[in-house]
């Protein structure tokens, strides 16, 4: 027959010291968990605020991305367009010199 690790306590008796220590640790754990949950709720609220604040900024960056694509397209057009304009200026200059008969300087 085995003997129990802790003696049976009568209803009015003081609990065993180990049981008291376990209850104290559980109470401390409950308090810690309550603080963690409160902190987590505050953190979640702050994250939601940041997400709301940055949504417009992300939208602005997305539109800026589209604007840069347009500017890139204009940049690709600029080089051939500059060559065409230069050619037109050279032809106009040659034509003017030919019509007026002015010698080149």
C-alpha atoms as an extended CHARMM CRD file, in Angstrom:
* protein
*
       105  EXT
         1         1  UNK       CA              0.0000000000        0.0000000000        0.0000000000  PROA      1               0.0000000000
         2         2  UNK       CA              1.4310000000        3.3760000000       -0.9720000000  PROA      2               0.0000000000
         3         3  UNK       CA              1.2300000000        6.5230000000        1.0570000000  PROA      3               0.0000000000
         4         4  UNK       CA              0.1870000000        9.7710000000       -0.6170000000  PROA      4               0.0000000000
         5         5  UNK       CA              2.8750000000       12.4100000000       -1.1990000000  PROA      5               0.0000000000
         6         6  UNK       CA              0.8700000000       15.0020000000        0.6840000000  PROA      6               0.0000000000
         7         7  UNK       CA             -1.2710000000       14.1220000000        3.6310000000  PROA      7               0.0000000000
         8         8  UNK       CA             -5.0130000000       14.5520000000        3.2480000000  PROA      8               0.0000000000
         9         9  UNK       CA             -5.9640000000       17.9130000000        4.5740000000  PROA      9               0.0000000000
        10        10  UNK       CA             -9.0630000000       18.3720000000        6.5820000000  PROA      10              0.0000000000
        11        11  UNK       CA            -11.4250000000       21.1200000000        5.3270000000  PROA      11              0.0000000000
        12        12  UNK       CA            -10.2760000000       23.7230000000        7.8280000000  PROA      12              0.0000000000
        13        13  UNK       CA             -6.5590000000       22.9120000000        7.7380000000  PROA      13              0.0000000000
        14        14  UNK       CA             -3.8500000000       25.0460000000        6.1320000000  PROA      14              0.0000000000
        15        15  UNK       CA             -2.8430000000       23.7820000000        2.6110000000  PROA      15              0.0000000000
        16        16  UNK       CA              0.4970000000       22.1490000000        2.0930000000  PROA      16              0.0000000000
        17        17  UNK       CA              3.3640000000       24.6320000000        1.3670000000  PROA      17              0.0000000000
        18        18  UNK       CA              3.9980000000       23.1130000000       -2.0920000000  PROA      18              0.0000000000
        19        19  UNK       CA              0.3500000000       23.6400000000       -3.0290000000  PROA      19              0.0000000000
        20        20  UNK       CA              0.5490000000       27.2320000000       -1.8020000000  PROA      20              0.0000000000
        21        21  UNK       CA              3.6880000000       27.7860000000       -3.8990000000  PROA      21              0.0000000000
        22        22  UNK       CA              2.0030000000       26.2860000000       -6.9720000000  PROA      22              0.0000000000
        23        23  UNK       CA             -1.0240000000       28.5350000000       -6.4850000000  PROA      23              0.0000000000
        24        24  UNK       CA              1.2590000000       31.5730000000       -6.1090000000  PROA      24              0.0000000000
        25        25  UNK       CA              3.0870000000       30.7100000000       -9.3420000000  PROA      25              0.0000000000
        26        26  UNK       CA             -0.2210000000       30.1870000000      -11.1550000000  PROA      26              0.0000000000
        27        27  UNK       CA             -1.4990000000       33.5500000000       -9.8910000000  PROA      27              0.0000000000
        28        28  UNK       CA              1.7130000000       35.2250000000      -11.0390000000  PROA      28              0.0000000000
        29        29  UNK       CA              1.3700000000       33.5010000000      -14.4370000000  PROA      29              0.0000000000
        30        30  UNK       CA             -2.2340000000       34.7050000000      -14.7430000000  PROA      30              0.0000000000
        31        31  UNK       CA             -1.1750000000       38.2820000000      -13.9750000000  PROA      31              0.0000000000
        32        32  UNK       CA              1.6660000000       38.0620000000      -16.5020000000  PROA      32              0.0000000000
        33        33  UNK       CA             -0.6790000000       36.6590000000      -19.1720000000  PROA      33              0.0000000000
        34        34  UNK       CA             -3.1480000000       39.5010000000      -18.5280000000  PROA      34              0.0000000000
        35        35  UNK       CA             -0.3260000000       42.0580000000      -19.0120000000  PROA      35              0.0000000000
        36        36  UNK       CA              0.7800000000       40.3300000000      -22.2330000000  PROA      36              0.0000000000
        37        37  UNK       CA             -2.7810000000       40.3010000000      -23.5920000000  PROA      37              0.0000000000
        38        38  UNK       CA             -3.2200000000       43.9930000000      -22.7510000000  PROA      38              0.0000000000
        39        39  UNK       CA              0.0940000000       44.8280000000      -24.4120000000  PROA      39              0.0000000000
        40        40  UNK       CA             -0.8160000000       42.7320000000      -27.4630000000  PROA      40              0.0000000000
        41        41  UNK       CA             -4.1350000000       44.5480000000      -27.8200000000  PROA      41              0.0000000000
        42        42  UNK       CA             -2.3580000000       47.9260000000      -27.6630000000  PROA      42              0.0000000000
        43        43  UNK       CA              0.2090000000       46.7390000000      -30.2060000000  PROA      43              0.0000000000
        44        44  UNK       CA             -2.5240000000       45.4870000000      -32.5510000000  PROA      44              0.0000000000
        45        45  UNK       CA             -4.3160000000       48.8420000000      -32.3380000000  PROA      45              0.0000000000
        46        46  UNK       CA             -1.0810000000       50.7110000000      -33.0920000000  PROA      46              0.0000000000
        47        47  UNK       CA             -0.3860000000       48.4410000000      -36.0570000000  PROA      47              0.0000000000
        48        48  UNK       CA             -3.8590000000       49.1050000000      -37.4370000000  PROA      48              0.0000000000
        49        49  UNK       CA             -3.2790000000       52.8710000000      -37.1120000000  PROA      49              0.0000000000
        50        50  UNK       CA              0.0550000000       52.6470000000      -38.9110000000  PROA      50              0.0000000000
        51        51  UNK       CA             -1.5140000000       50.5710000000      -41.6750000000  PROA      51              0.0000000000
        52        52  UNK       CA             -4.2410000000       53.1780000000      -42.1210000000  PROA      52              0.0000000000
        53        53  UNK       CA             -1.7060000000       56.0130000000      -42.1960000000  PROA      53              0.0000000000
        54        54  UNK       CA              0.5810000000       54.3480000000      -44.7140000000  PROA      54              0.0000000000
        55        55  UNK       CA             -2.1630000000       53.2460000000      -47.1170000000  PROA      55              0.0000000000
        56        56  UNK       CA             -2.2230000000       56.6900000000      -48.7570000000  PROA      56              0.0000000000
        57        57  UNK       CA              1.5590000000       56.7560000000      -48.9520000000  PROA      57              0.0000000000
        58        58  UNK       CA              1.6320000000       53.3770000000      -50.6910000000  PROA      58              0.0000000000
        59        59  UNK       CA             -1.0400000000       54.5840000000      -53.1340000000  PROA      59              0.0000000000
        60        60  UNK       CA              1.0690000000       57.6730000000      -53.8410000000  PROA      60              0.0000000000
        61        61  UNK       CA              4.1380000000       55.5080000000      -54.5130000000  PROA      61              0.0000000000
        62        62  UNK       CA              2.1160000000       53.3260000000      -56.8830000000  PROA      62              0.0000000000
        63        63  UNK       CA              1.0520000000       56.4170000000      -58.8730000000  PROA      63              0.0000000000
        64        64  UNK       CA              4.6390000000       57.6500000000      -58.8620000000  PROA      64              0.0000000000
        65        65  UNK       CA              5.6760000000       54.3320000000      -60.3430000000  PROA      65              0.0000000000
        66        66  UNK       CA              3.2540000000       54.9060000000      -63.2220000000  PROA      66              0.0000000000
        67        67  UNK       CA              4.5760000000       58.4450000000      -63.7050000000  PROA      67              0.0000000000
        68        68  UNK       CA              8.1290000000       57.1300000000      -63.9580000000  PROA      68              0.0000000000
        69        69  UNK       CA              7.0260000000       54.6950000000      -66.6610000000  PROA      69              0.0000000000
        70        70  UNK       CA              5.5880000000       57.6290000000      -68.6210000000  PROA      70              0.0000000000
        71        71  UNK       CA              8.7990000000       59.6230000000      -68.1380000000  PROA      71              0.0000000000
        72        72  UNK       CA             10.8370000000       56.6140000000      -69.2470000000  PROA      72              0.0000000000
        73        73  UNK       CA              8.7780000000       56.4410000000      -72.4340000000  PROA      73              0.0000000000
        74        74  UNK       CA              9.3350000000       60.1560000000      -73.0600000000  PROA      74              0.0000000000
        75        75  UNK       CA             13.0520000000       59.6640000000      -72.4780000000  PROA      75              0.0000000000
        76        76  UNK       CA             13.1410000000       56.8980000000      -75.0610000000  PROA      76              0.0000000000
        77        77  UNK       CA             11.4300000000       59.2580000000      -77.5230000000  PROA      77              0.0000000000
        78        78  UNK       CA             13.7120000000       62.2180000000      -76.7730000000  PROA      78              0.0000000000
        79        79  UNK       CA             16.8770000000       60.8670000000      -78.4140000000  PROA      79              0.0000000000
        80        80  UNK       CA             15.3580000000       60.0690000000      -81.8360000000  PROA      80              0.0000000000
        81        81  UNK       CA             13.2770000000       63.2520000000      -81.6820000000  PROA      81              0.0000000000
        82        82  UNK       CA             16.4120000000       65.3340000000      -81.0120000000  PROA      82              0.0000000000
        83        83  UNK       CA             18.1010000000       63.7400000000      -84.0230000000  PROA      83              0.0000000000
        84        84  UNK       CA             15.0910000000       64.5190000000      -86.2270000000  PROA      84              0.0000000000
        85        85  UNK       CA             14.9510000000       68.1380000000      -85.0070000000  PROA      85              0.0000000000
        86        86  UNK       CA             18.7210000000       68.4940000000      -85.5850000000  PROA      86              0.0000000000
        87        87  UNK       CA             18.3620000000       67.1460000000      -89.1040000000  PROA      87              0.0000000000
        88        88  UNK       CA             15.5070000000       69.5730000000      -89.8060000000  PROA      88              0.0000000000
        89        89  UNK       CA             17.5810000000       72.5160000000      -88.5210000000  PROA      89              0.0000000000
        90        90  UNK       CA             20.5370000000       71.4600000000      -90.6910000000  PROA      90              0.0000000000
        91        91  UNK       CA             18.3280000000       71.1670000000      -93.7910000000  PROA      91              0.0000000000
        92        92  UNK       CA             16.6910000000       74.5400000000      -93.0440000000  PROA      92              0.0000000000
        93        93  UNK       CA             20.1190000000       76.1520000000      -92.6030000000  PROA      93              0.0000000000
        94        94  UNK       CA             21.4280000000       74.6150000000      -95.8400000000  PROA      94              0.0000000000
        95        95  UNK       CA             18.3140000000       75.7240000000      -97.7050000000  PROA      95              0.0000000000
        96        96  UNK       CA             18.6230000000       79.2840000000      -96.3660000000  PROA      96              0.0000000000
        97        97  UNK       CA             22.2870000000       79.4490000000      -97.3680000000  PROA      97              0.0000000000
        98        98  UNK       CA             21.4820000000       78.0460000000     -100.8110000000  PROA      98              0.0000000000
        99        99  UNK       CA             18.6420000000       80.5660000000     -101.3800000000  PROA      99              0.0000000000
       100       100  UNK       CA             20.5100000000       83.6330000000     -100.1610000000  PROA      100             0.0000000000
       101       101  UNK       CA             23.8290000000       82.6830000000     -101.6460000000  PROA      101             0.0000000000
       102       102  UNK       CA             25.6640000000       83.6590000000      -98.4860000000  PROA      102             0.0000000000
       103       103  UNK       CA             29.0810000000       82.0430000000      -98.2300000000  PROA      103             0.0000000000
       104       104  UNK       CA             29.7030000000       79.8900000000      -95.1410000000  PROA      104             0.0000000000
       105       105  UNK       CA             31.6490000000       81.6830000000      -92.4060000000  PROA      105             0.0000000000
